[in-house]
Amino acid sequence: MLVVGGGPAGLSAATWLGRHRRRTLVVDAGRHRNRATEAIHGMLGRDPASPAELRADALRDLAGYPHVEVRDGEVRGIEPDGERFRADVDGAPVLASRVVLATGVRDRFPAIDGFDEHYGAGVQHCPTCEGFETRDRPVVVLGWGAHVPAYAVELLDWASEVAIVSHGAVPQLDDDQLDRLRELGIELIDDRVEALIGERGALRAVRCSDGREVPAAMVFFSIGHDATVELTTALGCELTHEGVIAVDERQQTTVPGVFAAGDVTPGMQLVNVAIGEGTVAGVACAESLHGVSPAPGAPPAAPPVEDLAPAE
């Protein structure tokens, strides 16, 4: 089995493949979406949790499954090869009976002085994930698309006030949206953000190009992101209209033997959800191999479930 991606979804899938004693290779390029984030919130029993510590714990636990290997590297291509799949892993061929794609998404970042310094602390992209940490404090939303008003309104669950800064782009809002923002007291500032004011973890304001400083304990940006779906080209996996990988209730793609989990699939983009989807993908992937020889040293494979089903 080949798992592409070593984030929460990929490591979760690998854990369950390991529990089914399937020989599994996890290839991780290291471009985790939350690598700059200081804390993951809302994790049952671990709230907050450090992404780095959560990953380290997952890797330590995976070491207890002798059939699972985690390798730093990059999968450059995958294509069907008979009943299996042939992958190019850093120039070396790897054959796999099944594939789990947990490749995530890439966020688009704005060009702002101090952005890198604050990203993952005072600058975030997920109101659901970090909104509670803004409670009773001012927030700035950076963006200009038609989805931005709804994104900003969500933050009213927590923030004392919300302002939208278009960062110099033309706001793609209609009159009804503008009226609703005014009713809710959300100011739309058609200007660029020149700098973020304050230290990491202690953001105070954003400075616009006209010199105005807008109070902000946290900045949320919503410019867009791109699903990492390049590997689906040769595989032929169907994408949704949103550009992510279409899956069924068992995280199976439209290509038999290929599963997908995490942010690269439809639905909420939360670590908790990614872990759950990885679990489903890993178990479903393992169960799809009933009747197929397991890794060396494991007991004989379970027979296909269909062989034991009652006759119609």
C-alpha positions as CSV (number, residue, x, y, z in Angstrom):
1,M,0.0,0.0,0.0
2,L,1.2,3.5,-0.8
3,V,0.0,6.5,1.2
4,V,0.9,9.8,-0.4
5,G,1.1,12.6,2.3
6,G,2.2,12.5,5.9
7,G,-0.3,14.9,7.4
8,P,-3.1,13.9,9.8
9,A,-5.1,12.1,7.1
10,G,-2.2,10.2,5.7
11,L,-0.8,9.1,9.1
12,S,-4.3,8.1,10.2
13,A,-4.7,6.0,7.1
14,A,-1.3,4.4,7.6
15,T,-2.1,3.6,11.3
16,W,-5.1,1.6,10.3
17,L,-3.4,-0.1,7.5
18,G,-0.7,-1.0,10.0
19,R,-3.3,-2.4,12.3
20,H,-4.5,-4.7,9.5
21,R,-0.8,-5.7,9.0
22,R,-0.6,-4.5,5.5
23,R,2.8,-3.5,4.2
24,T,2.5,0.2,3.8
25,L,4.8,3.0,2.6
26,V,4.0,6.6,3.5
27,V,5.8,9.2,1.4
28,D,5.8,12.6,2.9
29,A,7.0,15.7,1.1
30,G,6.8,17.8,4.3
31,R,4.6,20.6,3.0
32,H,2.0,20.3,5.7
33,R,-0.6,23.0,5.6
34,N,-0.5,23.6,9.4
35,R,3.3,23.5,9.7
36,A,3.5,27.1,10.8
37,T,0.5,26.9,13.2
38,E,1.2,27.0,16.9
39,A,-1.8,25.1,18.0
40,I,-4.6,22.9,16.8
41,H,-7.9,23.5,18.7
42,G,-10.9,21.4,19.4
43,M,-9.1,18.0,19.5
44,L,-10.9,15.8,21.9
45,G,-8.6,15.1,24.8
46,R,-5.9,17.3,23.4
47,D,-7.1,20.9,23.2
48,P,-4.9,22.7,22.4
49,A,-2.4,20.5,20.6
50,S,0.9,21.5,19.0
51,P,0.9,20.3,15.3
52,A,4.6,19.3,15.7
53,E,4.0,17.3,18.9
54,L,0.9,15.7,17.4
55,R,2.9,14.6,14.4
56,A,5.8,13.4,16.5
57,D,3.4,11.3,18.6
58,A,1.8,9.8,15.5
59,L,5.1,8.8,14.1
60,R,6.2,7.3,17.4
61,D,3.0,5.3,17.5
62,L,3.4,4.2,13.9
63,A,6.8,2.8,14.7
64,G,4.9,0.1,16.7
65,Y,3.5,-1.3,13.4
66,P,6.4,-3.2,11.7
67,H,4.7,-3.2,8.3
68,V,4.6,0.6,8.0
69,E,7.4,2.7,6.7
70,V,7.4,6.5,6.6
71,R,9.8,8.0,4.1
72,D,10.6,11.7,3.5
73,G,10.4,12.2,-0.2
74,E,8.1,13.1,-3.1
75,V,5.8,11.0,-5.3
76,R,6.3,12.4,-8.8
77,G,3.7,10.3,-10.6
78,I,1.4,7.3,-10.2
79,E,-0.2,5.2,-13.0
80,P,-2.1,1.9,-13.2
81,D,0.0,-1.1,-13.8
82,G,-2.3,-4.1,-14.4
83,E,-4.1,-4.8,-11.1
84,R,-1.5,-2.6,-9.2
85,F,-0.2,0.9,-9.4
86,R,3.3,2.0,-10.3
87,A,4.6,5.2,-8.5
88,D,7.7,7.2,-9.1
89,V,9.1,8.0,-5.6
90,D,12.1,10.3,-6.0
91,G,13.0,8.6,-9.3
92,A,12.6,5.0,-7.9
93,P,9.7,2.8,-9.0
94,V,7.3,1.5,-6.3
95,L,4.5,-1.0,-6.9
96,A,1.4,-0.8,-4.7
97,S,-1.8,-2.8,-4.5
98,R,-3.7,0.2,-3.3
99,V,-3.1,4.0,-3.0
100,V,-4.3,6.5,-0.5
101,L,-4.0,10.2,-1.6
102,A,-3.7,12.5,1.3
103,T,-2.0,15.4,-0.5
104,G,-3.9,18.3,1.0
105,V,-4.1,21.8,-0.4
106,R,-1.8,24.8,-0.9
107,D,-3.0,28.2,0.4
108,R,-2.5,31.4,-1.5
109,F,-0.7,34.0,0.6
110,P,-0.9,37.8,0.3
111,A,2.3,39.9,-0.1
112,I,2.4,41.8,3.2
113,D,5.4,42.9,5.3
114,G,5.5,40.7,8.4
115,F,3.1,38.1,7.1
116,D,5.5,35.2,7.5
117,E,6.4,36.4,11.0
118,H,2.7,36.3,12.1
119,Y,1.3,33.4,10.0
120,G,0.2,30.6,12.3
121,A,-0.2,32.9,15.3
122,G,-1.8,36.3,14.6
123,V,-2.7,35.4,11.0
124,Q,-4.9,32.5,10.2
125,H,-7.1,31.2,7.4
126,C,-9.7,29.2,9.4
127,P,-12.4,31.0,11.5
128,T,-13.8,27.7,12.7
129,C,-10.4,26.6,13.9
130,E,-9.2,29.8,15.6
131,G,-12.3,31.9,16.1
132,F,-12.6,31.1,19.8
133,E,-9.2,32.7,20.3
134,T,-10.5,36.0,19.0
135,R,-13.3,36.3,21.5
136,D,-14.2,39.8,22.6
137,R,-11.4,41.3,20.5
138,P,-11.2,43.1,17.1
139,V,-10.5,41.1,13.9
140,V,-9.6,42.0,10.3
141,V,-10.6,39.8,7.4
142,L,-8.3,40.1,4.3
143,G,-10.0,39.2,1.0
144,W,-12.2,40.5,-1.8
145,G,-14.2,37.6,-3.2
146,A,-18.0,37.1,-3.1
147,H,-17.6,34.6,-0.3
148,V,-15.8,37.1,2.0
149,P,-19.0,38.6,3.7
150,A,-20.1,35.1,4.9
151,Y,-16.6,34.4,6.0
152,A,-16.5,37.6,8.0
153,V,-20.0,37.2,9.5
154,E,-18.9,33.8,10.9
155,L,-16.4,35.6,13.1
156,L,-19.1,37.6,14.8
157,D,-19.7,34.5,16.9
158,W,-16.5,35.5,18.8
159,A,-15.0,38.9,17.8
160,S,-16.0,42.2,19.3
161,E,-15.8,43.8,15.9
162,V,-14.9,42.7,12.3
163,A,-13.5,44.8,9.4
164,I,-12.8,43.6,5.9
165,V,-9.8,45.0,4.0
166,S,-9.8,44.3,0.3
167,H,-6.0,44.6,0.0
168,G,-6.3,46.8,-3.1
169,A,-8.4,44.4,-5.2
170,V,-11.8,45.3,-6.4
171,P,-14.4,43.8,-3.9
172,Q,-16.6,41.3,-5.7
173,L,-19.7,42.1,-3.7
174,D,-23.2,43.0,-4.8
175,D,-25.4,45.7,-3.3
176,D,-27.3,43.2,-1.0
177,Q,-24.1,42.0,0.5
178,L,-22.9,45.6,1.1
179,D,-26.2,46.5,2.7
180,R,-26.0,43.4,5.0
181,L,-22.4,44.3,6.0
182,R,-23.5,47.8,7.0
183,E,-26.4,46.4,9.0
184,L,-24.1,44.1,10.9
185,G,-21.5,46.9,11.5
186,I,-18.8,45.2,9.4
187,E,-16.7,47.9,7.8
188,L,-15.4,47.4,4.3
189,I,-12.0,49.1,3.8
190,D,-11.0,49.3,0.1
191,D,-7.2,49.7,0.7
192,R,-4.0,47.7,0.8
193,V,-2.5,46.3,4.0
194,E,1.1,47.6,4.2
195,A,2.2,46.0,7.4
196,L,1.1,44.0,10.5
197,I,1.7,45.9,13.8
198,G,2.9,44.0,16.9
199,E,5.0,41.0,17.8
200,R,4.2,37.4,16.9
201,G,1.4,36.2,19.2
202,A,0.6,39.8,20.2
203,L,-0.8,41.4,17.0
204,R,-2.3,44.8,17.6
205,A,-3.3,46.3,14.2
206,V,-2.9,46.3,10.4
207,R,-1.5,49.4,8.8
208,C,-3.2,50.4,5.5
209,S,-1.5,52.2,2.6
210,D,-3.1,55.5,3.6
211,G,-1.5,55.2,7.1
212,R,-4.7,54.2,8.9
213,E,-4.2,51.5,11.6
214,V,-7.1,49.1,11.9
215,P,-7.3,47.4,15.3
216,A,-6.8,43.6,15.0
217,A,-5.9,41.0,17.5
218,M,-6.0,38.5,14.7
219,V,-6.1,38.6,10.9
220,F,-8.0,36.0,8.8
221,F,-7.2,35.8,5.1
222,S,-9.4,34.2,2.5
223,I,-7.7,34.6,-0.9
224,G,-8.0,31.0,-2.0
225,H,-6.2,27.6,-2.0
226,D,-5.4,25.0,-4.6
227,A,-6.0,21.2,-4.1
228,T,-2.8,19.2,-4.7
229,V,-4.4,16.9,-7.3
230,E,-1.6,16.6,-9.9
231,L,-1.2,12.9,-9.2
232,T,-4.8,12.2,-10.3
233,T,-4.0,13.0,-13.9
234,A,-2.6,9.7,-14.9
235,L,-4.8,7.8,-12.5
236,G,-8.0,9.3,-13.9
237,C,-9.7,10.1,-10.6
238,E,-12.7,12.3,-11.0
239,L,-12.7,15.8,-9.5
240,T,-15.6,17.8,-8.1
241,H,-16.6,21.2,-9.5
242,E,-14.5,22.6,-6.6
243,G,-11.4,20.9,-7.9
244,V,-11.0,18.4,-5.1
245,I,-11.0,14.6,-5.4
246,A,-14.5,13.0,-5.5
247,V,-14.9,10.2,-3.0
248,D,-17.7,8.0,-1.7
249,E,-18.7,7.2,1.9
250,R,-15.6,4.9,2.2
251,Q,-13.2,7.5,0.8
252,Q,-13.0,5.5,-2.4
253,T,-12.3,7.6,-5.5
254,T,-13.8,6.9,-8.9
255,V,-10.8,4.7,-9.7
256,P,-11.0,1.2,-8.0
257,G,-8.1,0.8,-5.6
258,V,-7.4,4.5,-5.1
259,F,-8.7,6.2,-1.9
260,A,-8.4,9.8,-0.8
261,A,-8.7,11.7,2.5
262,G,-8.2,15.0,4.2
263,D,-8.4,18.5,2.7
264,V,-7.9,17.2,-0.9
265,T,-11.5,15.8,-0.7
266,P,-14.9,17.6,-0.2
267,G,-16.1,18.8,3.2
268,M,-14.8,20.6,6.2
269,Q,-11.1,21.2,6.3
270,L,-10.4,20.5,10.0
271,V,-7.6,18.3,11.5
272,N,-10.2,16.3,13.3
273,V,-12.1,15.6,10.1
274,A,-8.9,14.7,8.3
275,I,-8.0,12.1,11.0
276,G,-11.5,10.6,10.7
277,E,-11.4,10.5,6.9
278,G,-7.9,8.9,7.1
279,T,-9.3,6.3,9.4
280,V,-12.1,5.5,7.0
281,A,-9.7,5.4,4.0
282,G,-7.2,3.2,5.8
283,V,-9.8,0.6,7.0
284,A,-11.7,0.6,3.7
285,C,-8.4,0.2,1.8
286,A,-7.4,-2.7,4.1
287,E,-10.8,-4.4,3.8
288,S,-10.7,-4.1,0.0
289,L,-7.7,-6.5,0.1
290,H,-9.5,-9.4,1.7
291,G,-8.3,-12.5,-0.1
292,V,-5.1,-10.8,-1.2
293,S,-1.8,-12.0,0.3
294,P,-0.7,-9.8,3.2
295,A,2.8,-8.6,4.1
296,P,5.4,-11.3,4.9
297,G,5.1,-12.7,8.4
298,A,1.4,-11.9,8.7
299,P,-1.3,-14.6,9.0
300,P,-3.1,-15.6,5.7
301,A,-5.4,-12.9,4.3
302,A,-9.0,-12.9,5.3
303,P,-11.2,-14.3,2.5
304,P,-13.4,-12.0,0.4
305,V,-16.5,-11.1,2.4
306,E,-18.6,-12.1,-0.5
307,D,-17.5,-15.7,-0.1
308,L,-19.3,-15.9,3.2
309,A,-22.4,-13.8,2.5
310,P,-25.7,-15.6,2.7
311,A,-27.2,-16.8,-0.7
312,E,-29.9,-14.6,-2.2
